[in-house]
Amino acid sequence: DLNLNSSLFNALADLKYTKPTTIQHRVFPIVMSGRDVCGIAQTGTGKTAAFVLPILNKITKSGTSTLNTLILAPTRELAIQIDQQIQGFSYFLGVSSVPIYGGGDGIVWDQQKKAVETGAEIVVATPGRLIALLAGGKIDLSTLEHLVLDEADRMLDMGFLPVVKDIIGRCPKNRQTLFFSATVPPEIQAVASFALRDPARVEDVVEALACHH
């Protein structure tokens, strides 16, 4: 029913995926349609696959080989986790992703810079490390088609929102933005309004807060 690329189906079969979760079922067609998404979902609901799978499907159809998707995550651990899922899903696709995060030594930093310069369709980054790459002119966002903000409320808790707004401002205006947060306090609503254009709202919690444009 999801009309996925056959290579993606093969990867999902290998990973023992059989049935989409609620948020995957609801988010997937919206992402494929090109509309922005404001998703209110807890960790563990399957939201990573909800945005990664349709994005990979679109990249495969377009045949792009330039930077297509930027995924912002609050922590190194989440960035690595998302990147690992992308690698699993894209195993048969030839689509590459690069995780960009702080906390490593100079060798890790050099490896990350080289990986970005060599080219990848998807970059998964923590905000602080990404802004350092942008400041050094090491990454070009001009070809970006998808921006994903994952666990935005945790980015607020960690003090990243000013950096996140700076990054959003550097992205092309003609892009699709997917915004996910477990809660939507006023500061998060302000960022959502800044980042999103006429978003579809998807809720996957019992008592979800509204995410207004």
DRENPA-3360 file (N, C-alpha, C; in nm, 2 decimals, always signed):
BEGIN
1 = DLNLNSSL = +0.08/-0.12/+0.00/+0.00/+0.00/+0.00/+0.09/+0.13/+0.00 ~ +0.21/+0.12/+0.05/+0.29/+0.24/+0.07/+0.36/+0.27/-0.06 ~ +0.36/+0.18/-0.16/+0.42/+0.20/-0.30/+0.56/+0.24/-0.29 ~ +0.64/+0.15/-0.21/+0.78/+0.17/-0.19/+0.86/+0.12/-0.31 ~ +0.98/+0.17/-0.32/+1.08/+0.12/-0.41/+1.11/-0.03/-0.37 ~ +1.12/-0.12/-0.47/+1.14/-0.26/-0.45/+1.27/-0.29/-0.36 ~ +1.37/-0.21/-0.38/+1.49/-0.23/-0.30/+1.47/-0.19/-0.15 ~ +1.38/-0.09/-0.13/+1.35/-0.06/+0.01/+1.27/-0.17/+0.07;
9 = FNALADLK = +1.18/-0.23/-0.01/+1.10/-0.35/+0.04/+1.20/-0.46/+0.08 ~ +1.30/-0.48/+0.00/+1.40/-0.59/+0.03/+1.47/-0.56/+0.16 ~ +1.51/-0.43/+0.18/+1.57/-0.40/+0.31/+1.48/-0.42/+0.43 ~ +1.35/-0.38/+0.41/+1.26/-0.39/+0.52/+1.23/-0.54/+0.55 ~ +1.23/-0.62/+0.45/+1.21/-0.77/+0.47/+1.33/-0.82/+0.55 ~ +1.45/-0.78/+0.51/+1.57/-0.82/+0.58/+1.57/-0.78/+0.73 ~ +1.52/-0.66/+0.76/+1.51/-0.61/+0.89/+1.39/-0.65/+0.97 ~ +1.31/-0.74/+0.91/+1.19/-0.80/+0.97/+1.08/-0.70/+1.00;
17 = YTKPTTIQ = +1.07/-0.60/+0.92/+0.96/-0.50/+0.93/+0.84/-0.57/+0.85 ~ +0.73/-0.57/+0.91/+0.61/-0.63/+0.85/+0.49/-0.54/+0.84 ~ +0.47/-0.46/+0.94/+0.35/-0.37/+0.95/+0.39/-0.24/+1.00 ~ +0.35/-0.13/+0.93/+0.38/+0.01/+0.98/+0.32/+0.04/+1.12 ~ +0.39/+0.12/+1.20/+0.32/+0.17/+1.32/+0.22/+0.28/+1.29 ~ +0.15/+0.32/+1.38/+0.05/+0.43/+1.36/+0.11/+0.55/+1.30 ~ +0.22/+0.60/+1.35/+0.28/+0.72/+1.30/+0.34/+0.70/+1.16 ~ +0.40/+0.58/+1.14/+0.45/+0.55/+1.00/+0.33/+0.56/+0.90;
25 = HRVFPIVM = +0.22/+0.49/+0.93/+0.11/+0.49/+0.84/+0.05/+0.62/+0.81 ~ +0.06/+0.71/+0.91/+0.00/+0.85/+0.89/+0.10/+0.95/+0.83 ~ +0.23/+0.94/+0.87/+0.32/+1.03/+0.82/+0.37/+1.01/+0.68 ~ +0.38/+0.88/+0.64/+0.44/+0.84/+0.51/+0.37/+0.91/+0.39 ~ +0.24/+0.90/+0.38/+0.18/+0.96/+0.26/+0.19/+1.11/+0.26 ~ +0.20/+1.18/+0.38/+0.21/+1.32/+0.38/+0.35/+1.36/+0.33 ~ +0.45/+1.29/+0.38/+0.59/+1.32/+0.33/+0.60/+1.30/+0.18 ~ +0.54/+1.19/+0.13/+0.55/+1.16/-0.01/+0.48/+1.27/-0.09;
33 = SGRDVCGI = +0.38/+1.34/-0.03/+0.30/+1.44/-0.10/+0.38/+1.57/-0.11 ~ +0.48/+1.59/-0.02/+0.56/+1.71/-0.02/+0.52/+1.81/+0.08 ~ +0.42/+1.78/+0.16/+0.37/+1.88/+0.26/+0.46/+1.87/+0.39 ~ +0.47/+1.99/+0.45/+0.54/+1.99/+0.58/+0.46/+1.91/+0.69 ~ +0.53/+1.86/+0.79/+0.47/+1.78/+0.89/+0.51/+1.83/+1.03 ~ +0.41/+1.85/+1.12/+0.44/+1.87/+1.26/+0.39/+1.75/+1.33 ~ +0.48/+1.66/+1.37/+0.45/+1.53/+1.44/+0.47/+1.54/+1.59 ~ +0.37/+1.50/+1.66/+0.39/+1.50/+1.81/+0.39/+1.35/+1.85;
41 = AQTGTGKT = +0.51/+1.31/+1.88/+0.53/+1.16/+1.91/+0.64/+1.14/+2.01 ~ +0.62/+1.04/+2.09/+0.72/+0.99/+2.18/+0.83/+0.91/+2.12 ~ +0.95/+0.90/+2.18/+1.05/+0.81/+2.14/+0.99/+0.66/+2.15 ~ +1.03/+0.58/+2.05/+0.98/+0.44/+2.05/+0.85/+0.42/+1.97 ~ +0.80/+0.52/+1.90/+0.68/+0.50/+1.82/+0.71/+0.47/+1.68 ~ +0.84/+0.46/+1.64/+0.88/+0.43/+1.50/+0.88/+0.55/+1.41 ~ +0.90/+0.67/+1.47/+0.90/+0.79/+1.39/+1.02/+0.81/+1.30 ~ +1.13/+0.75/+1.34/+1.25/+0.76/+1.25/+1.22/+0.70/+1.12;
49 = AAFVLPIL = +1.17/+0.58/+1.12/+1.13/+0.51/+0.99/+1.02/+0.59/+0.92 ~ +0.93/+0.66/+1.00/+0.82/+0.74/+0.94/+0.87/+0.85/+0.85 ~ +0.99/+0.91/+0.88/+1.04/+1.01/+0.79/+1.15/+0.96/+0.70 ~ +1.23/+0.86/+0.75/+1.34/+0.82/+0.67/+1.30/+0.74/+0.54 ~ +1.20/+0.65/+0.56/+1.16/+0.57/+0.45/+1.10/+0.65/+0.33 ~ +1.01/+0.74/+0.35/+0.96/+0.82/+0.24/+1.07/+0.91/+0.18 ~ +1.16/+0.96/+0.26/+1.27/+1.05/+0.21/+1.36/+0.96/+0.12 ~ +1.39/+0.84/+0.16/+1.48/+0.75/+0.08/+1.41/+0.72/-0.05;
57 = NKITKSGT = +1.28/+0.70/-0.04/+1.20/+0.66/-0.16/+1.20/+0.78/-0.26 ~ +1.19/+0.90/-0.21/+1.20/+1.02/-0.30/+1.34/+1.04/-0.36 ~ +1.44/+1.02/-0.28/+1.58/+1.03/-0.33/+1.60/+0.93/-0.44 ~ +1.55/+0.81/-0.42/+1.57/+0.70/-0.52/+1.50/+0.74/-0.65 ~ +1.38/+0.80/-0.64/+1.31/+0.84/-0.76/+1.38/+0.95/-0.83 ~ +1.43/+1.05/-0.76/+1.49/+1.17/-0.82/+1.63/+1.14/-0.87 ~ +1.70/+1.04/-0.82/+1.84/+1.01/-0.86/+1.94/+1.11/-0.83 ~ +1.91/+1.20/-0.73/+2.01/+1.30/-0.68/+2.13/+1.24/-0.62;
65 = STLNTLIL = +2.24/+1.31/-0.64/+2.37/+1.26/-0.57/+2.43/+1.37/-0.49 ~ +2.36/+1.48/-0.47/+2.40/+1.60/-0.39/+2.33/+1.59/-0.25 ~ +2.37/+1.68/-0.16/+2.31/+1.68/-0.03/+2.16/+1.71/-0.04 ~ +2.08/+1.62/+0.00/+1.93/+1.63/-0.02/+1.86/+1.65/+0.11 ~ +1.91/+1.59/+0.22/+1.84/+1.58/+0.34/+1.93/+1.61/+0.46 ~ +1.88/+1.71/+0.55/+1.95/+1.73/+0.67/+1.86/+1.70/+0.79 ~ +1.91/+1.61/+0.88/+1.83/+1.57/+1.00/+1.90/+1.62/+1.12 ~ +1.84/+1.71/+1.20/+1.90/+1.76/+1.32/+1.85/+1.68/+1.44;
73 = APTRELAI = +1.94/+1.63/+1.52/+1.91/+1.55/+1.64/+1.98/+1.62/+1.76 ~ +1.92/+1.61/+1.88/+1.98/+1.68/+2.00/+2.11/+1.62/+2.05 ~ +2.12/+1.48/+2.03/+2.24/+1.42/+2.10/+2.32/+1.34/+2.00 ~ +2.44/+1.31/+2.03/+2.53/+1.23/+1.95/+2.47/+1.09/+1.94 ~ +2.41/+1.03/+2.05/+2.36/+0.90/+2.05/+2.24/+0.89/+1.95 ~ +2.15/+0.99/+1.95/+2.04/+0.98/+1.86/+2.08/+1.00/+1.72 ~ +2.18/+1.09/+1.69/+2.24/+1.10/+1.56/+2.29/+0.97/+1.50 ~ +2.37/+0.90/+1.59/+2.43/+0.77/+1.54/+2.32/+0.67/+1.52;
81 = QIDQQIQG = +2.22/+0.67/+1.61/+2.11/+0.57/+1.60/+2.03/+0.60/+1.47 ~ +2.00/+0.72/+1.43/+1.93/+0.75/+1.31/+2.01/+0.71/+1.19 ~ +2.14/+0.75/+1.19/+2.23/+0.71/+1.08/+2.23/+0.56/+1.06 ~ +2.24/+0.49/+1.17/+2.24/+0.34/+1.16/+2.11/+0.29/+1.09 ~ +2.00/+0.35/+1.13/+1.87/+0.31/+1.07/+1.87/+0.34/+0.92 ~ +1.92/+0.46/+0.88/+1.93/+0.49/+0.74/+2.01/+0.39/+0.66 ~ +2.13/+0.36/+0.72/+2.22/+0.26/+0.65/+2.15/+0.13/+0.63 ~ +2.07/+0.09/+0.73/+2.00/-0.04/+0.72/+1.89/-0.03/+0.61;
89 = FSYFLGVS = +1.81/+0.07/+0.61/+1.71/+0.09/+0.51/+1.76/+0.11/+0.37 ~ +1.88/+0.18/+0.36/+1.93/+0.21/+0.22/+2.03/+0.11/+0.17 ~ +2.04/+0.00/+0.24/+2.15/-0.10/+0.21/+2.15/-0.14/+0.06 ~ +2.04/-0.15/-0.01/+2.03/-0.19/-0.15/+2.01/-0.07/-0.24 ~ +2.02/+0.05/-0.19/+1.98/+0.17/-0.27/+2.10/+0.25/-0.32 ~ +2.22/+0.24/-0.25/+2.33/+0.32/-0.29/+2.32/+0.46/-0.25 ~ +2.24/+0.49/-0.15/+2.22/+0.63/-0.09/+2.31/+0.63/+0.04 ~ +2.39/+0.74/+0.05/+2.48/+0.75/+0.16/+2.44/+0.85/+0.26;
97 = SVPIYGGG = +2.48/+0.82/+0.39/+2.45/+0.92/+0.50/+2.57/+0.94/+0.58 ~ +2.58/+1.05/+0.64/+2.70/+1.08/+0.73/+2.65/+1.14/+0.86 ~ +2.69/+1.08/+0.98/+2.66/+1.14/+1.11/+2.76/+1.25/+1.15 ~ +2.72/+1.36/+1.19/+2.80/+1.47/+1.23/+2.77/+1.50/+1.38 ~ +2.87/+1.48/+1.47/+2.84/+1.51/+1.61/+2.97/+1.55/+1.68 ~ +2.95/+1.61/+1.80/+3.07/+1.65/+1.88/+3.11/+1.54/+1.97 ~ +3.20/+1.57/+2.06/+3.24/+1.47/+2.16/+3.36/+1.38/+2.12 ~ +3.40/+1.39/+2.00/+3.51/+1.30/+1.95/+3.64/+1.38/+1.95;
105 = DGIVWDQQ = +3.75/+1.31/+1.91/+3.88/+1.38/+1.91/+3.90/+1.45/+1.77 ~ +4.02/+1.50/+1.74/+4.04/+1.57/+1.62/+4.03/+1.48/+1.50 ~ +4.07/+1.35/+1.52/+4.06/+1.25/+1.41/+3.91/+1.23/+1.36 ~ +3.82/+1.22/+1.46/+3.68/+1.21/+1.43/+3.63/+1.33/+1.35 ~ +3.67/+1.45/+1.40/+3.63/+1.58/+1.34/+3.68/+1.58/+1.19 ~ +3.81/+1.54/+1.17/+3.86/+1.54/+1.03/+3.78/+1.44/+0.95 ~ +3.75/+1.32/+1.00/+3.67/+1.22/+0.93/+3.54/+1.28/+0.89 ~ +3.47/+1.35/+0.98/+3.34/+1.40/+0.95/+3.35/+1.51/+0.84;
113 = KKAVETGA = +3.45/+1.59/+0.85/+3.46/+1.70/+0.75/+3.49/+1.64/+0.61 ~ +3.57/+1.54/+0.61/+3.61/+1.47/+0.48/+3.48/+1.40/+0.42 ~ +3.41/+1.34/+0.51/+3.29/+1.27/+0.46/+3.19/+1.36/+0.40 ~ +3.17/+1.48/+0.46/+3.08/+1.58/+0.41/+3.13/+1.63/+0.28 ~ +3.26/+1.66/+0.27/+3.32/+1.72/+0.15/+3.31/+1.62/+0.03 ~ +3.32/+1.49/+0.07/+3.32/+1.38/-0.04/+3.18/+1.37/-0.10 ~ +3.08/+1.40/-0.01/+2.94/+1.40/-0.06/+2.86/+1.29/+0.00 ~ +2.74/+1.33/+0.04/+2.64/+1.23/+0.10/+2.51/+1.29/+0.07;
121 = EIVVATPG = +2.41/+1.21/+0.04/+2.27/+1.26/+0.02/+2.20/+1.30/+0.15 ~ +2.24/+1.24/+0.26/+2.18/+1.26/+0.39/+2.28/+1.29/+0.50 ~ +2.27/+1.40/+0.57/+2.35/+1.43/+0.68/+2.27/+1.43/+0.81 ~ +2.31/+1.36/+0.91/+2.24/+1.35/+1.04/+2.34/+1.42/+1.14 ~ +2.29/+1.53/+1.20/+2.39/+1.62/+1.27/+2.33/+1.67/+1.40 ~ +2.42/+1.69/+1.50/+2.38/+1.76/+1.62/+2.40/+1.91/+1.58 ~ +2.32/+2.00/+1.64/+2.32/+2.14/+1.60/+2.46/+2.21/+1.62 ~ +2.52/+2.19/+1.73/+2.65/+2.26/+1.76/+2.76/+2.22/+1.66;
129 = RLIALLAG = +2.77/+2.09/+1.63/+2.87/+2.05/+1.54/+2.84/+2.09/+1.39 ~ +2.71/+2.09/+1.36/+2.68/+2.14/+1.22/+2.71/+2.28/+1.20 ~ +2.68/+2.37/+1.30/+2.70/+2.51/+1.29/+2.85/+2.54/+1.27 ~ +2.94/+2.45/+1.33/+3.08/+2.47/+1.32/+3.12/+2.44/+1.17 ~ +3.06/+2.34/+1.11/+3.09/+2.30/+0.97/+3.04/+2.41/+0.88 ~ +2.93/+2.47/+0.91/+2.87/+2.58/+0.83/+2.96/+2.70/+0.84 ~ +3.01/+2.73/+0.96/+3.10/+2.85/+0.98/+3.23/+2.83/+0.91 ~ +3.28/+2.71/+0.89/+3.40/+2.68/+0.82/+3.38/+2.67/+0.67;
137 = GKIDLSTL = +3.26/+2.68/+0.62/+3.23/+2.67/+0.48/+3.25/+2.53/+0.43 ~ +3.24/+2.43/+0.52/+3.26/+2.29/+0.48/+3.14/+2.22/+0.43 ~ +3.02/+2.28/+0.44/+2.90/+2.22/+0.40/+2.81/+2.32/+0.33 ~ +2.75/+2.27/+0.22/+2.67/+2.36/+0.13/+2.52/+2.31/+0.14 ~ +2.43/+2.39/+0.19/+2.29/+2.35/+0.21/+2.20/+2.39/+0.09 ~ +2.26/+2.45/-0.02/+2.18/+2.51/-0.12/+2.10/+2.40/-0.20 ~ +2.14/+2.28/-0.20/+2.06/+2.17/-0.27/+1.96/+2.10/-0.18 ~ +1.95/+2.15/-0.06/+1.87/+2.08/+0.04/+1.72/+2.08/+0.00;
145 = EHLVLDEA = +1.66/+1.96/+0.01/+1.52/+1.94/-0.02/+1.43/+1.91/+0.10 ~ +1.50/+1.84/+0.20/+1.43/+1.80/+0.32/+1.51/+1.84/+0.44 ~ +1.44/+1.90/+0.54/+1.49/+1.94/+0.67/+1.41/+1.87/+0.77 ~ +1.47/+1.79/+0.86/+1.40/+1.71/+0.97/+1.46/+1.76/+1.10 ~ +1.37/+1.81/+1.19/+1.40/+1.84/+1.32/+1.34/+1.73/+1.42 ~ +1.43/+1.65/+1.47/+1.38/+1.54/+1.55/+1.40/+1.57/+1.70 ~ +1.30/+1.54/+1.78/+1.30/+1.56/+1.93/+1.34/+1.71/+1.96 ~ +1.26/+1.79/+1.90/+1.28/+1.94/+1.92/+1.27/+1.98/+2.06;
153 = DRMLDMGF = +1.19/+1.92/+2.14/+1.18/+1.96/+2.28/+1.31/+1.93/+2.36 ~ +1.38/+1.82/+2.32/+1.51/+1.80/+2.39/+1.61/+1.90/+2.34 ~ +1.60/+1.95/+2.22/+1.69/+2.05/+2.17/+1.67/+2.18/+2.26 ~ +1.54/+2.21/+2.29/+1.51/+2.32/+2.38/+1.58/+2.30/+2.51 ~ +1.56/+2.18/+2.57/+1.61/+2.15/+2.70/+1.76/+2.17/+2.71 ~ +1.83/+2.14/+2.60/+1.98/+2.15/+2.59/+2.03/+2.28/+2.55 ~ +1.94/+2.38/+2.52/+1.98/+2.52/+2.49/+2.01/+2.54/+2.34 ~ +1.97/+2.45/+2.26/+2.01/+2.45/+2.12/+1.92/+2.54/+2.03;
161 = LPVVKDII = +1.81/+2.59/+2.08/+1.71/+2.65/+1.99/+1.76/+2.77/+1.91 ~ +1.85/+2.86/+1.97/+1.90/+2.97/+1.89/+1.99/+2.92/+1.77 ~ +2.07/+2.81/+1.80/+2.15/+2.75/+1.69/+2.06/+2.69/+1.59 ~ +1.95/+2.62/+1.63/+1.86/+2.55/+1.54/+1.79/+2.66/+1.45 ~ +1.75/+2.77/+1.51/+1.69/+2.88/+1.42/+1.79/+2.93/+1.32 ~ +1.91/+2.95/+1.36/+2.02/+2.99/+1.27/+2.03/+2.90/+1.16 ~ +2.04/+2.77/+1.18/+2.05/+2.66/+1.08/+1.93/+2.67/+0.99 ~ +1.81/+2.68/+1.04/+1.69/+2.68/+0.96/+1.70/+2.80/+0.86;
169 = GRCPKNRQ = +1.74/+2.91/+0.91/+1.76/+3.03/+0.83/+1.85/+3.02/+0.72 ~ +1.95/+2.93/+0.73/+2.05/+2.90/+0.62/+2.00/+2.80/+0.52 ~ +1.89/+2.74/+0.54/+1.83/+2.64/+0.45/+1.75/+2.70/+0.34 ~ +1.75/+2.64/+0.22/+1.66/+2.70/+0.11/+1.52/+2.71/+0.16 ~ +1.45/+2.82/+0.12/+1.31/+2.84/+0.16/+1.22/+2.73/+0.09 ~ +1.26/+2.69/-0.03/+1.17/+2.60/-0.10/+1.22/+2.45/-0.07 ~ +1.18/+2.41/+0.05/+1.22/+2.28/+0.11/+1.10/+2.22/+0.18 ~ +1.10/+2.09/+0.21/+1.00/+2.03/+0.29/+1.06/+2.01/+0.43;
177 = TLFFSATV = +0.99/+2.05/+0.53/+1.03/+2.04/+0.67/+0.95/+1.95/+0.75 ~ +1.01/+1.86/+0.82/+0.94/+1.76/+0.91/+0.99/+1.79/+1.05 ~ +0.89/+1.81/+1.14/+0.92/+1.86/+1.27/+0.86/+1.76/+1.37 ~ +0.94/+1.71/+1.46/+0.89/+1.61/+1.56/+0.93/+1.65/+1.70 ~ +0.83/+1.64/+1.79/+0.85/+1.67/+1.93/+0.76/+1.59/+2.02 ~ +0.80/+1.55/+2.14/+0.71/+1.48/+2.23/+0.61/+1.58/+2.29 ~ +0.66/+1.70/+2.32/+0.57/+1.81/+2.37/+0.59/+1.93/+2.29 ~ +0.50/+2.03/+2.31/+0.51/+2.15/+2.23/+0.49/+2.27/+2.32;
185 = PPEIQAVA = +0.58/+2.30/+2.40/+0.57/+2.43/+2.48/+0.58/+2.55/+2.39 ~ +0.56/+2.67/+2.45/+0.55/+2.79/+2.36/+0.68/+2.81/+2.28 ~ +0.80/+2.79/+2.34/+0.92/+2.81/+2.26/+0.93/+2.72/+2.14 ~ +0.88/+2.59/+2.16/+0.88/+2.50/+2.04/+0.78/+2.54/+1.94 ~ +0.66/+2.59/+1.98/+0.56/+2.64/+1.89/+0.62/+2.75/+1.81 ~ +0.70/+2.84/+1.87/+0.76/+2.95/+1.80/+0.85/+2.90/+1.69 ~ +0.93/+2.80/+1.72/+1.03/+2.74/+1.62/+0.95/+2.67/+1.51 ~ +0.84/+2.60/+1.55/+0.76/+2.53/+1.45/+0.70/+2.63/+1.35;
193 = SFALRDPA = +0.65/+2.74/+1.40/+0.59/+2.85/+1.32/+0.70/+2.91/+1.22 ~ +0.82/+2.92/+1.27/+0.93/+2.98/+1.19/+0.97/+2.88/+1.08 ~ +0.97/+2.75/+1.12/+1.03/+2.65/+1.03/+0.93/+2.59/+0.93 ~ +0.80/+2.59/+0.96/+0.70/+2.51/+0.89/+0.61/+2.60/+0.80 ~ +0.56/+2.55/+0.69/+0.47/+2.61/+0.61/+0.34/+2.52/+0.59 ~ +0.23/+2.57/+0.65/+0.10/+2.50/+0.64/+0.12/+2.35/+0.67 ~ +0.17/+2.31/+0.79/+0.20/+2.17/+0.81/+0.08/+2.09/+0.84 ~ +0.09/+1.96/+0.80/-0.01/+1.86/+0.85/+0.03/+1.82/+0.99;
201 = RVEDVVEA = -0.06/+1.82/+1.08/-0.03/+1.78/+1.22/-0.06/+1.63/+1.24 ~ +0.03/+1.56/+1.29/+0.02/+1.42/+1.32/+0.05/+1.40/+1.47 ~ -0.05/+1.34/+1.54/-0.03/+1.31/+1.68/-0.03/+1.16/+1.71 ~ +0.07/+1.12/+1.79/+0.08/+0.98/+1.83/+0.10/+0.97/+1.98 ~ +0.03/+1.05/+2.05/+0.02/+1.04/+2.20/-0.12/+1.06/+2.24 ~ -0.16/+1.01/+2.36/-0.30/+1.01/+2.40/-0.35/+1.15/+2.41 ~ -0.27/+1.24/+2.48/-0.31/+1.38/+2.50/-0.20/+1.47/+2.44 ~ -0.21/+1.49/+2.31/-0.11/+1.57/+2.23/-0.15/+1.71/+2.24;
209 = LACHH = -0.05/+1.80/+2.25/-0.07/+1.94/+2.24/-0.07/+1.99/+2.10 ~ -0.15/+2.10/+2.07/-0.16/+2.15/+1.94/-0.03/+2.21/+1.89 ~ +0.00/+2.19/+1.76/+0.12/+2.25/+1.71/+0.08/+2.35/+1.60 ~ +0.06/+2.47/+1.64/+0.01/+2.57/+1.55/+0.11/+2.63/+1.46 ~ +0.07/+2.67/+1.34/+0.16/+2.74/+1.24/+0.15/+2.89/+1.28;
% end
